[in-house]
Structures are given as structure tokens and as C-alpha cells.
Amino acid sequence: MIKLKIKTGDTVRVIAGDYKGTEGKVVRILREKNKAIVEGVNIVSKHVKPSASNPQGGIVKKEAPIQISNLAIVDPKTNDITKVTIKNENGKNVRVSKKSNQVL
């Protein structure tokens, strides 16, 4: 498995696909599938059967996973997409933006 540079809580921008240009916060990372669930991106309609917890049933809109290769981290300083490098500061590995050299 590869080391992912995107983490839960990061603000990301979609760089490919139907939702290209959309920004959102990463809600969850699915490491085994190399996918992430991003707030407000890749919305799908799911048909839900009536159950005890949801007696009405119906159609529910929810976020579906999106490939991590289609996401880029947004630099908080420049508000533009950036690549990330990992540097060792005070004995700890930290993620650093390549555009602004700011710790993410």
C-alpha cells in the first residue's frame, strides 16, 4: 500500500472528472481502495427500503468515494492547489506545502 499525503479534515479540490473544480473537506479515507469521501462531491441517489429506523424509506442523497488521484490539496495560504512534501522537523515528520513552504 502506498503512503497517502491526503488526510481526513484536509481541504481538497477535484482536478478531474464530473466534479472538476469543486472544493470540499475530506470526511473519510478508504485506504484499501485508494479512495476518499469528500463533503459535497460525487453525490449519488441511493434508494432505501423502509425499515424500523427509517419507516418512510425513499431516495437518499449521499457522497460516494472518489479516487485520490483526482484530488489535490488546497494550500491554506495561497488558496491554490499544491503538492505536498514530508519533512522532518524536531524529530517528527510533517507535511509541508511546496508552494508556500507552510506546514499543513
Biopython code that builds the backbone (N, CA, C, O; Angstrom):
import numpy as np
from Bio.PDB.StructureBuilder import StructureBuilder

atoms = [
    (1, "MET", "N", (0.837, -1.190, 0.000)),
    (1, "MET", "CA", (0.000, 0.000, 0.000)),
    (1, "MET", "C", (0.879, 1.250, 0.000)),
    (1, "MET", "O", (1.897, 1.300, 0.691)),
    (2, "ILE", "N", (0.481, 2.258, -0.779)),
    (2, "ILE", "CA", (1.271, 3.478, -0.847)),
    (2, "ILE", "C", (0.915, 4.419, 0.293)),
    (2, "ILE", "O", (-0.183, 4.357, 0.846)),
    (3, "LYS", "N", (1.851, 5.289, 0.634)),
    (3, "LYS", "CA", (1.606, 6.275, 1.683)),
    (3, "LYS", "C", (0.826, 7.422, 1.076)),
    (3, "LYS", "O", (1.240, 8.001, 0.071)),
    (4, "LEU", "N", (-0.307, 7.750, 1.688)),
    (4, "LEU", "CA", (-1.164, 8.811, 1.178)),
    (4, "LEU", "C", (-0.798, 10.130, 1.840)),
    (4, "LEU", "O", (-0.505, 10.170, 3.036)),
    (5, "LYS", "N", (-0.813, 11.207, 1.065)),
    (5, "LYS", "CA", (-0.486, 12.520, 1.604)),
    (5, "LYS", "C", (-1.739, 13.327, 1.918)),
    (5, "LYS", "O", (-1.649, 14.447, 2.421)),
    (6, "ILE", "N", (-2.909, 12.760, 1.621)),
    (6, "ILE", "CA", (-4.183, 13.400, 1.955)),
    (6, "ILE", "C", (-4.701, 12.756, 3.230)),
    (6, "ILE", "O", (-4.679, 11.534, 3.375)),
    (7, "LYS", "N", (-5.167, 13.592, 4.156)),
    (7, "LYS", "CA", (-5.676, 13.083, 5.422)),
    (7, "LYS", "C", (-7.084, 13.614, 5.677)),
    (7, "LYS", "O", (-7.528, 14.571, 5.043)),
    (8, "THR", "N", (-7.770, 12.979, 6.608)),
    (8, "THR", "CA", (-9.105, 13.416, 7.000)),
    (8, "THR", "C", (-9.042, 14.844, 7.525)),
    (8, "THR", "O", (-8.173, 15.176, 8.332)),
    (9, "GLY", "N", (-9.964, 15.690, 7.066)),
    (9, "GLY", "CA", (-10.002, 17.084, 7.500)),
    (9, "GLY", "C", (-9.319, 18.044, 6.548)),
    (9, "GLY", "O", (-9.474, 19.257, 6.692)),
    (10, "ASP", "N", (-8.563, 17.541, 5.575)),
    (10, "ASP", "CA", (-7.903, 18.406, 4.590)),
    (10, "ASP", "C", (-8.939, 19.011, 3.641)),
    (10, "ASP", "O", (-9.948, 18.384, 3.320)),
    (11, "THR", "N", (-8.669, 20.231, 3.205)),
    (11, "THR", "CA", (-9.477, 20.825, 2.142)),
    (11, "THR", "C", (-8.833, 20.450, 0.816)),
    (11, "THR", "O", (-7.648, 20.696, 0.592)),
    (12, "VAL", "N", (-9.640, 19.845, -0.064)),
    (12, "VAL", "CA", (-9.115, 19.376, -1.346)),
    (12, "VAL", "C", (-9.955, 19.932, -2.491)),
    (12, "VAL", "O", (-11.103, 20.334, -2.303)),
    (13, "ARG", "N", (-9.353, 19.945, -3.691)),
    (13, "ARG", "CA", (-10.053, 20.356, -4.903)),
    (13, "ARG", "C", (-10.011, 19.192, -5.881)),
    (13, "ARG", "O", (-8.982, 18.534, -6.031)),
    (14, "VAL", "N", (-11.133, 18.942, -6.545)),
    (14, "VAL", "CA", (-11.208, 17.875, -7.540)),
    (14, "VAL", "C", (-10.551, 18.393, -8.818)),
    (14, "VAL", "O", (-10.901, 19.466, -9.310)),
    (15, "ILE", "N", (-9.591, 17.620, -9.359)),
    (15, "ILE", "CA", (-8.841, 18.075, -10.530)),
    (15, "ILE", "C", (-9.207, 17.307, -11.796)),
    (15, "ILE", "O", (-8.694, 17.612, -12.873)),
    (16, "ALA", "N", (-10.102, 16.301, -11.678)),
    (16, "ALA", "CA", (-10.516, 15.540, -12.855)),
    (16, "ALA", "C", (-11.895, 14.941, -12.610)),
    (16, "ALA", "O", (-12.265, 14.650, -11.473)),
    (17, "GLY", "N", (-12.643, 14.764, -13.680)),
    (17, "GLY", "CA", (-13.954, 14.117, -13.579)),
    (17, "GLY", "C", (-15.102, 15.098, -13.625)),
    (17, "GLY", "O", (-14.912, 16.280, -13.915)),
    (18, "ASP", "N", (-16.306, 14.601, -13.336)),
    (18, "ASP", "CA", (-17.523, 15.394, -13.418)),
    (18, "ASP", "C", (-17.538, 16.568, -12.448)),
    (18, "ASP", "O", (-18.145, 17.598, -12.742)),
    (19, "TYR", "N", (-16.886, 16.434, -11.305)),
    (19, "TYR", "CA", (-16.911, 17.471, -10.269)),
    (19, "TYR", "C", (-15.641, 18.326, -10.283)),
    (19, "TYR", "O", (-15.282, 18.917, -9.265)),
    (20, "LYS", "N", (-14.963, 18.395, -11.427)),
    (20, "LYS", "CA", (-13.712, 19.141, -11.553)),
    (20, "LYS", "C", (-13.894, 20.586, -11.092)),
    (20, "LYS", "O", (-14.834, 21.264, -11.505)),
    (21, "GLY", "N", (-12.980, 21.054, -10.226)),
    (21, "GLY", "CA", (-13.028, 22.424, -9.720)),
    (21, "GLY", "C", (-13.758, 22.570, -8.405)),
    (21, "GLY", "O", (-13.687, 23.630, -7.782)),
    (22, "THR", "N", (-14.464, 21.532, -7.961)),
    (22, "THR", "CA", (-15.214, 21.583, -6.712)),
    (22, "THR", "C", (-14.279, 21.381, -5.525)),
    (22, "THR", "O", (-13.385, 20.536, -5.565)),
    (23, "GLU", "N", (-14.491, 22.161, -4.470)),
    (23, "GLU", "CA", (-13.697, 22.017, -3.248)),
    (23, "GLU", "C", (-14.556, 21.444, -2.135)),
    (23, "GLU", "O", (-15.774, 21.625, -2.115)),
    (24, "GLY", "N", (-13.909, 20.755, -1.214)),
    (24, "GLY", "CA", (-14.614, 20.195, -0.067)),
    (24, "GLY", "C", (-13.628, 19.664, 0.950)),
    (24, "GLY", "O", (-12.423, 19.607, 0.705)),
    (25, "LYS", "N", (-14.160, 19.277, 2.090)),
    (25, "LYS", "CA", (-13.344, 18.745, 3.182)),
    (25, "LYS", "C", (-13.395, 17.220, 3.134)),
    (25, "LYS", "O", (-14.455, 16.641, 2.898)),
    (26, "VAL", "N", (-12.261, 16.573, 3.356)),
    (26, "VAL", "CA", (-12.202, 15.115, 3.346)),
    (26, "VAL", "C", (-12.866, 14.596, 4.616)),
    (26, "VAL", "O", (-12.460, 14.939, 5.727)),
    (27, "VAL", "N", (-13.894, 13.762, 4.438)),
    (27, "VAL", "CA", (-14.631, 13.202, 5.566)),
    (27, "VAL", "C", (-14.013, 11.883, 6.009)),
    (27, "VAL", "O", (-13.903, 11.604, 7.203)),
    (28, "ARG", "N", (-13.609, 11.072, 5.026)),
    (28, "ARG", "CA", (-13.099, 9.736, 5.336)),
    (28, "ARG", "C", (-12.158, 9.275, 4.232)),
    (28, "ARG", "O", (-12.347, 9.616, 3.064)),
    (29, "ILE", "N", (-11.147, 8.502, 4.601)),
    (29, "ILE", "CA", (-10.202, 7.921, 3.647)),
    (29, "ILE", "C", (-10.407, 6.415, 3.630)),
    (29, "ILE", "O", (-10.448, 5.775, 4.681)),
    (30, "LEU", "N", (-10.536, 5.850, 2.433)),
    (30, "LEU", "CA", (-10.646, 4.399, 2.271)),
    (30, "LEU", "C", (-9.325, 3.913, 1.682)),
    (30, "LEU", "O", (-9.174, 3.836, 0.463)),
    (31, "ARG", "N", (-8.368, 3.586, 2.553)),
    (31, "ARG", "CA", (-7.003, 3.260, 2.137)),
    (31, "ARG", "C", (-6.937, 2.042, 1.225)),
    (31, "ARG", "O", (-6.197, 2.045, 0.242)),
    (32, "GLU", "N", (-7.705, 1.001, 1.542)),
    (32, "GLU", "CA", (-7.613, -0.234, 0.769)),
    (32, "GLU", "C", (-8.110, -0.065, -0.670)),
    (32, "GLU", "O", (-7.718, -0.824, -1.557)),
    (33, "LYS", "N", (-8.973, 0.930, -0.900)),
    (33, "LYS", "CA", (-9.492, 1.186, -2.250)),
    (33, "LYS", "C", (-8.855, 2.403, -2.900)),
    (33, "LYS", "O", (-9.158, 2.708, -4.054)),
    (34, "ASN", "N", (-7.974, 3.111, -2.185)),
    (34, "ASN", "CA", (-7.330, 4.334, -2.686)),
    (34, "ASN", "C", (-8.367, 5.402, -3.020)),
    (34, "ASN", "O", (-8.244, 6.099, -4.028)),
    (35, "LYS", "N", (-9.382, 5.530, -2.180)),
    (35, "LYS", "CA", (-10.446, 6.494, -2.413)),
    (35, "LYS", "C", (-10.691, 7.329, -1.166)),
    (35, "LYS", "O", (-10.273, 6.971, -0.065)),
    (36, "ALA", "N", (-11.385, 8.462, -1.365)),
    (36, "ALA", "CA", (-11.742, 9.340, -0.255)),
    (36, "ALA", "C", (-13.172, 9.809, -0.437)),
    (36, "ALA", "O", (-13.667, 9.918, -1.559)),
    (37, "ILE", "N", (-13.833, 10.087, 0.684)),
    (37, "ILE", "CA", (-15.170, 10.665, 0.642)),
    (37, "ILE", "C", (-15.016, 12.137, 0.985)),
    (37, "ILE", "O", (-14.500, 12.485, 2.046)),
    (38, "VAL", "N", (-15.473, 13.012, 0.069)),
    (38, "VAL", "CA", (-15.316, 14.456, 0.219)),
    (38, "VAL", "C", (-16.703, 15.086, 0.343)),
    (38, "VAL", "O", (-17.627, 14.737, -0.392)),
    (39, "GLU", "N", (-16.831, 16.032, 1.297)),
    (39, "GLU", "CA", (-18.096, 16.726, 1.544)),
    (39, "GLU", "C", (-18.595, 17.430, 0.286)),
    (39, "GLU", "O", (-17.873, 18.242, -0.291)),
    (40, "GLY", "N", (-19.813, 17.132, -0.143)),
    (40, "GLY", "CA", (-20.433, 17.834, -1.270)),
    (40, "GLY", "C", (-19.939, 17.441, -2.649)),
    (40, "GLY", "O", (-20.280, 18.098, -3.633)),
    (41, "VAL", "N", (-19.144, 16.387, -2.746)),
    (41, "VAL", "CA", (-18.591, 15.960, -4.032)),
    (41, "VAL", "C", (-19.043, 14.532, -4.323)),
    (41, "VAL", "O", (-19.117, 13.700, -3.419)),
    (42, "ASN", "N", (-19.348, 14.254, -5.601)),
    (42, "ASN", "CA", (-19.750, 12.928, -6.056)),
    (42, "ASN", "C", (-21.019, 12.454, -5.343)),
    (42, "ASN", "O", (-21.046, 11.369, -4.763)),
    (43, "ILE", "N", (-22.062, 13.276, -5.392)),
    (43, "ILE", "CA", (-23.337, 12.961, -4.752)),
    (43, "ILE", "C", (-24.089, 11.933, -5.598)),
    (43, "ILE", "O", (-24.231, 12.101, -6.809)),
    (44, "VAL", "N", (-24.570, 10.867, -4.952)),
    (44, "VAL", "CA", (-25.346, 9.836, -5.629)),
    (44, "VAL", "C", (-26.685, 9.675, -4.915)),
    (44, "VAL", "O", (-26.808, 9.983, -3.730)),
    (45, "SER", "N", (-27.692, 9.185, -5.655)),
    (45, "SER", "CA", (-29.004, 8.903, -5.073)),
    (45, "SER", "C", (-29.061, 7.431, -4.734)),
    (45, "SER", "O", (-28.815, 6.580, -5.588)),
    (46, "LYS", "N", (-29.385, 7.129, -3.485)),
    (46, "LYS", "CA", (-29.464, 5.746, -3.032)),
    (46, "LYS", "C", (-30.907, 5.456, -2.634)),
    (46, "LYS", "O", (-31.494, 6.190, -1.840)),
    (47, "HIS", "N", (-31.472, 4.401, -3.178)),
    (47, "HIS", "CA", (-32.846, 4.012, -2.854)),
    (47, "HIS", "C", (-32.820, 3.184, -1.575)),
    (47, "HIS", "O", (-32.128, 2.168, -1.499)),
    (48, "VAL", "N", (-33.580, 3.623, -0.566)),
    (48, "VAL", "CA", (-33.562, 2.981, 0.739)),
    (48, "VAL", "C", (-34.909, 2.326, 1.011)),
    (48, "VAL", "O", (-35.957, 2.953, 0.861)),
    (49, "LYS", "N", (-34.871, 1.063, 1.413)),
    (49, "LYS", "CA", (-36.082, 0.343, 1.761)),
    (49, "LYS", "C", (-36.605, 0.843, 3.104)),
    (49, "LYS", "O", (-35.808, 1.247, 3.952)),
    (50, "PRO", "N", (-37.900, 0.829, 3.320)),
    (50, "PRO", "CA", (-38.412, 1.181, 4.643)),
    (50, "PRO", "C", (-37.904, 0.208, 5.701)),
    (50, "PRO", "O", (-37.848, -1.001, 5.473)),
    (51, "SER", "N", (-37.534, 0.749, 6.860)),
    (51, "SER", "CA", (-37.042, -0.083, 7.962)),
    (51, "SER", "C", (-37.530, 0.522, 9.267)),
    (51, "SER", "O", (-38.245, 1.524, 9.259)),
    (52, "ALA", "N", (-37.153, -0.075, 10.383)),
    (52, "ALA", "CA", (-37.573, 0.426, 11.687)),
    (52, "ALA", "C", (-37.001, 1.815, 11.949)),
    (52, "ALA", "O", (-37.685, 2.680, 12.497)),
    (53, "SER", "N", (-35.747, 2.028, 11.557)),
    (53, "SER", "CA", (-35.115, 3.331, 11.795)),
    (53, "SER", "C", (-35.571, 4.373, 10.782)),
    (53, "SER", "O", (-35.570, 5.567, 11.082)),
    (54, "ASN", "N", (-35.965, 3.933, 9.573)),
    (54, "ASN", "CA", (-36.428, 4.839, 8.525)),
    (54, "ASN", "C", (-37.736, 4.268, 7.952)),
    (54, "ASN", "O", (-37.720, 3.634, 6.897)),
    (55, "PRO", "N", (-38.882, 4.493, 8.648)),
    (55, "PRO", "CA", (-40.127, 3.857, 8.217)),
    (55, "PRO", "C", (-40.643, 4.344, 6.863)),
    (55, "PRO", "O", (-41.401, 3.632, 6.204)),
    (56, "GLN", "N", (-40.248, 5.539, 6.442)),
    (56, "GLN", "CA", (-40.725, 6.089, 5.173)),
    (56, "GLN", "C", (-39.977, 5.489, 3.985)),
    (56, "GLN", "O", (-40.572, 5.247, 2.935)),
    (57, "GLY", "N", (-38.657, 5.245, 4.147)),
    (57, "GLY", "CA", (-37.851, 4.774, 3.023)),
    (57, "GLY", "C", (-37.615, 5.914, 2.055)),
    (57, "GLY", "O", (-37.576, 7.072, 2.471)),
    (58, "GLY", "N", (-37.455, 5.616, 0.765)),
    (58, "GLY", "CA", (-37.325, 6.659, -0.236)),
    (58, "GLY", "C", (-35.929, 6.762, -0.807)),
    (58, "GLY", "O", (-35.146, 5.813, -0.762)),
    (59, "ILE", "N", (-35.627, 7.954, -1.353)),
    (59, "ILE", "CA", (-34.343, 8.191, -2.010)),
    (59, "ILE", "C", (-33.495, 9.110, -1.151)),
    (59, "ILE", "O", (-33.935, 10.192, -0.763)),
    (60, "VAL", "N", (-32.283, 8.680, -0.855)),
    (60, "VAL", "CA", (-31.363, 9.445, -0.008)),
    (60, "VAL", "C", (-30.170, 9.881, -0.862)),
    (60, "VAL", "O", (-29.608, 9.075, -1.604)),
    (61, "LYS", "N", (-29.787, 11.148, -0.757)),
    (61, "LYS", "CA", (-28.594, 11.649, -1.463)),
    (61, "LYS", "C", (-27.418, 11.562, -0.508)),
    (61, "LYS", "O", (-27.505, 12.010, 0.635)),
    (62, "LYS", "N", (-26.309, 10.983, -0.978)),
    (62, "LYS", "CA", (-25.113, 10.882, -0.137)),
    (62, "LYS", "C", (-23.862, 10.935, -0.997)),
    (62, "LYS", "O", (-23.916, 10.756, -2.214)),
    (63, "GLU", "N", (-22.719, 11.189, -0.333)),
    (63, "GLU", "CA", (-21.444, 11.267, -1.039)),
    (63, "GLU", "C", (-20.902, 9.869, -1.301)),
    (63, "GLU", "O", (-20.941, 9.001, -0.429)),
    (64, "ALA", "N", (-20.402, 9.665, -2.500)),
    (64, "ALA", "CA", (-19.755, 8.410, -2.859)),
    (64, "ALA", "C", (-18.240, 8.640, -2.884)),
    (64, "ALA", "O", (-17.791, 9.774, -3.051)),
    (65, "PRO", "N", (-17.458, 7.582, -2.719)),
    (65, "PRO", "CA", (-16.000, 7.739, -2.752)),
    (65, "PRO", "C", (-15.507, 8.224, -4.111)),
    (65, "PRO", "O", (-16.121, 7.955, -5.143)),
    (66, "ILE", "N", (-14.387, 8.945, -4.088)),
    (66, "ILE", "CA", (-13.755, 9.459, -5.306)),
    (66, "ILE", "C", (-12.275, 9.082, -5.249)),
    (66, "ILE", "O", (-11.674, 9.076, -4.174)),
    (67, "GLN", "N", (-11.692, 8.770, -6.401)),
    (67, "GLN", "CA", (-10.283, 8.362, -6.461)),
    (67, "GLN", "C", (-9.381, 9.455, -5.893)),
    (67, "GLN", "O", (-9.585, 10.636, -6.175)),
    (68, "ILE", "N", (-8.397, 9.072, -5.103)),
    (68, "ILE", "CA", (-7.472, 10.034, -4.511)),
    (68, "ILE", "C", (-6.615, 10.702, -5.588)),
    (68, "ILE", "O", (-6.173, 11.836, -5.405)),
    (69, "SER", "N", (-6.375, 10.014, -6.708)),
    (69, "SER", "CA", (-5.587, 10.610, -7.782)),
    (69, "SER", "C", (-6.312, 11.785, -8.430)),
    (69, "SER", "O", (-5.685, 12.584, -9.127)),
    (70, "ASN", "N", (-7.618, 11.905, -8.214)),
    (70, "ASN", "CA", (-8.398, 13.010, -8.768)),
    (70, "ASN", "C", (-8.519, 14.178, -7.794)),
    (70, "ASN", "O", (-9.255, 15.128, -8.062)),
    (71, "LEU", "N", (-7.813, 14.123, -6.677)),
    (71, "LEU", "CA", (-7.881, 15.173, -5.656)),
    (71, "LEU", "C", (-6.520, 15.838, -5.490)),
    (71, "LEU", "O", (-5.480, 15.195, -5.629)),
    (72, "ALA", "N", (-6.543, 17.138, -5.189)),
    (72, "ALA", "CA", (-5.316, 17.871, -4.890)),
    (72, "ALA", "C", (-5.557, 18.721, -3.645)),
    (72, "ALA", "O", (-6.623, 19.316, -3.490)),
    (73, "ILE", "N", (-4.573, 18.775, -2.769)),
    (73, "ILE", "CA", (-4.694, 19.546, -1.530)),
    (73, "ILE", "C", (-4.656, 21.038, -1.854)),
    (73, "ILE", "O", (-3.878, 21.481, -2.699)),
    (74, "VAL", "N", (-5.514, 21.814, -1.163)),
    (74, "VAL", "CA", (-5.558, 23.259, -1.334)),
    (74, "VAL", "C", (-4.666, 23.886, -0.272)),
    (74, "VAL", "O", (-4.820, 23.618, 0.919)),
    (75, "ASP", "N", (-3.727, 24.728, -0.717)),
    (75, "ASP", "CA", (-2.818, 25.433, 0.184)),
    (75, "ASP", "C", (-3.609, 26.499, 0.936)),
    (75, "ASP", "O", (-4.234, 27.348, 0.301)),
    (76, "PRO", "N", (-3.602, 26.480, 2.283)),
    (76, "PRO", "CA", (-4.388, 27.456, 3.037)),
    (76, "PRO", "C", (-3.910, 28.902, 2.868)),
    (76, "PRO", "O", (-4.696, 29.836, 3.031)),
    (77, "LYS", "N", (-2.627, 29.091, 2.544)),
    (77, "LYS", "CA", (-2.080, 30.448, 2.416)),
    (77, "LYS", "C", (-2.419, 31.071, 1.057)),
    (77, "LYS", "O", (-2.882, 32.211, 0.993)),
    (78, "THR", "N", (-2.188, 30.318, -0.034)),
    (78, "THR", "CA", (-2.403, 30.855, -1.375)),
    (78, "THR", "C", (-3.783, 30.512, -1.941)),
    (78, "THR", "O", (-4.186, 31.074, -2.959)),
    (79, "ASN", "N", (-4.509, 29.599, -1.297)),
    (79, "ASN", "CA", (-5.826, 29.145, -1.736)),
    (79, "ASN", "C", (-5.772, 28.550, -3.148)),
    (79, "ASN", "O", (-6.732, 28.654, -3.911)),
    (80, "ASP", "N", (-4.643, 27.931, -3.484)),
    (80, "ASP", "CA", (-4.449, 27.280, -4.769)),
    (80, "ASP", "C", (-4.004, 25.845, -4.502)),
    (80, "ASP", "O", (-3.542, 25.543, -3.401)),
    (81, "ILE", "N", (-4.135, 24.945, -5.496)),
    (81, "ILE", "CA", (-3.713, 23.569, -5.264)),
    (81, "ILE", "C", (-2.189, 23.498, -5.165)),
    (81, "ILE", "O", (-1.475, 24.301, -5.766)),
    (82, "THR", "N", (-1.712, 22.531, -4.402)),
    (82, "THR", "CA", (-0.279, 22.392, -4.178)),
    (82, "THR", "C", (0.085, 20.927, -4.021)),
    (82, "THR", "O", (-0.755, 20.094, -3.683)),
    (83, "LYS", "N", (1.340, 20.630, -4.269)),
    (83, "LYS", "CA", (1.870, 19.309, -3.964)),
    (83, "LYS", "C", (2.383, 19.346, -2.526)),
    (83, "LYS", "O", (2.589, 20.419, -1.958)),
    (84, "VAL", "N", (2.583, 18.185, -1.955)),
    (84, "VAL", "CA", (2.983, 18.087, -0.552)),
    (84, "VAL", "C", (4.266, 17.291, -0.452)),
    (84, "VAL", "O", (4.436, 16.277, -1.128)),
    (85, "THR", "N", (5.165, 17.754, 0.395)),
    (85, "THR", "CA", (6.381, 17.007, 0.699)),
    (85, "THR", "C", (6.407, 16.733, 2.195)),
    (85, "THR", "O", (5.766, 17.439, 2.974)),
    (86, "ILE", "N", (7.137, 15.721, 2.587)),
    (86, "ILE", "CA", (7.226, 15.379, 4.008)),
    (86, "ILE", "C", (8.628, 15.716, 4.487)),
    (86, "ILE", "O", (9.622, 15.239, 3.939)),
    (87, "LYS", "N", (8.690, 16.557, 5.534)),
    (87, "LYS", "CA", (9.975, 16.952, 6.106)),
    (87, "LYS", "C", (10.016, 16.551, 7.572)),
    (87, "LYS", "O", (8.983, 16.396, 8.224)),
    (88, "ASN", "N", (11.231, 16.389, 8.070)),
    (88, "ASN", "CA", (11.422, 16.030, 9.465)),
    (88, "ASN", "C", (11.745, 17.293, 10.262)),
    (88, "ASN", "O", (12.807, 17.889, 10.080)),
    (89, "GLU", "N", (10.835, 17.699, 11.143)),
    (89, "GLU", "CA", (11.058, 18.867, 11.985)),
    (89, "GLU", "C", (10.979, 18.450, 13.446)),
    (89, "GLU", "O", (9.958, 17.932, 13.897)),
    (90, "ASN", "N", (12.056, 18.677, 14.177)),
    (90, "ASN", "CA", (12.140, 18.342, 15.609)),
    (90, "ASN", "C", (11.804, 16.874, 15.872)),
    (90, "ASN", "O", (11.131, 16.550, 16.852)),
    (91, "GLY", "N", (12.276, 15.989, 14.992)),
    (91, "GLY", "CA", (12.070, 14.565, 15.192)),
    (91, "GLY", "C", (10.710, 14.055, 14.752)),
    (91, "GLY", "O", (10.420, 12.871, 14.919)),
    (92, "LYS", "N", (9.873, 14.912, 14.197)),
    (92, "LYS", "CA", (8.552, 14.494, 13.730)),
    (92, "LYS", "C", (8.424, 14.768, 12.240)),
    (92, "LYS", "O", (8.887, 15.797, 11.748)),
    (93, "ASN", "N", (7.795, 13.844, 11.526)),
    (93, "ASN", "CA", (7.528, 14.057, 10.111)),
    (93, "ASN", "C", (6.285, 14.932, 9.964)),
    (93, "ASN", "O", (5.239, 14.626, 10.535)),
    (94, "VAL", "N", (6.398, 16.012, 9.206)),
    (94, "VAL", "CA", (5.261, 16.909, 8.974)),
    (94, "VAL", "C", (5.071, 17.101, 7.475)),
    (94, "VAL", "O", (6.023, 17.006, 6.701)),
    (95, "ARG", "N", (3.839, 17.370, 7.076)),
    (95, "ARG", "CA", (3.528, 17.644, 5.676)),
    (95, "ARG", "C", (3.717, 19.133, 5.423)),
    (95, "ARG", "O", (3.220, 19.970, 6.177)),
    (96, "VAL", "N", (4.442, 19.455, 4.352)),
    (96, "VAL", "CA", (4.746, 20.853, 4.028)),
    (96, "VAL", "C", (4.290, 21.124, 2.597)),
    (96, "VAL", "O", (4.527, 20.322, 1.693)),
    (97, "SER", "N", (3.631, 22.268, 2.405)),
    (97, "SER", "CA", (3.189, 22.688, 1.082)),
    (97, "SER", "C", (4.397, 23.090, 0.254)),
    (97, "SER", "O", (5.284, 23.785, 0.749)),
    (98, "LYS", "N", (4.442, 22.657, -1.009)),
    (98, "LYS", "CA", (5.584, 23.004, -1.876)),
    (98, "LYS", "C", (5.496, 24.443, -2.365)),
    (98, "LYS", "O", (6.526, 25.045, -2.670)),
    (99, "LYS", "N", (4.286, 25.016, -2.450)),
    (99, "LYS", "CA", (4.138, 26.379, -2.965)),
    (99, "LYS", "C", (4.497, 27.432, -1.924)),
    (99, "LYS", "O", (5.194, 28.399, -2.229)),
    (100, "SER", "N", (4.013, 27.239, -0.676)),
    (100, "SER", "CA", (4.222, 28.290, 0.329)),
    (100, "SER", "C", (5.157, 27.858, 1.455)),
    (100, "SER", "O", (5.406, 28.644, 2.369)),
    (101, "ASN", "N", (5.679, 26.645, 1.418)),
    (101, "ASN", "CA", (6.542, 26.098, 2.482)),
    (101, "ASN", "C", (5.904, 26.215, 3.854)),
    (101, "ASN", "O", (6.598, 26.426, 4.848)),
    (102, "GLN", "N", (4.581, 26.078, 3.914)),
    (102, "GLN", "CA", (3.854, 26.152, 5.168)),
    (102, "GLN", "C", (3.468, 24.742, 5.606)),
    (102, "GLN", "O", (3.108, 23.902, 4.782)),
    (103, "VAL", "N", (3.546, 24.493, 6.914)),
    (103, "VAL", "CA", (3.186, 23.172, 7.457)),
    (103, "VAL", "C", (1.666, 23.017, 7.371)),
    (103, "VAL", "O", (0.914, 23.908, 7.767)),
    (104, "LEU", "N", (1.237, 21.887, 6.856)),
    (104, "LEU", "CA", (-0.210, 21.635, 6.739)),
    (104, "LEU", "C", (-0.730, 20.933, 7.977)),
    (104, "LEU", "O", (-1.922, 20.638, 8.065)),
]
sb = StructureBuilder()
sb.init_structure("model")
sb.init_model(0)
sb.init_chain("A")
sb.init_seg("    ")
for serial, (resi, resn, name, xyz) in enumerate(atoms, 1):
    if name == "N":
        sb.init_residue(resn, " ", resi, " ")
    sb.init_atom(name, np.array(xyz, "f"), 0.0, 1.0, " ", f" {name:<3s}", serial, name[0])
structure = sb.get_structure()
